């Protein structure tokens, strides 16, 4: 009769016991073995990739610009990328693209933002 009450191994619930343990004694032995095992040292942290220091481009002391100047031409005169000029213009609430013509006053503000003296060409 006792054999009928026992459930087969595969049907027995595996509630709190780790895999491979049949009863609580096996679980306790497994914990003792894990505690006695030498722990591996943590691997050293990964080094960040070595990057060269960013040196901002040298700006000219002054630039000569015509009265209506395209954003692209202003970027070439200031030796900057076009998107950098557009970013400065966006800071002034002017949304531009590389082909937009700027008046001298706006171009002068951009030059002043970068500390460059501007000269108007007629």
Secondary structure, DSSP 8 states (H G I E B T S, - for coil): -HHHHS--GGGS--SS--TT-SSHHHHHHHHHHHHHS-----------------------SEEEEESSEEHHHHHHHHT--HHHHHHHHHHTT----TT-EE-HHHHHHHHHHTT-EEEEE-
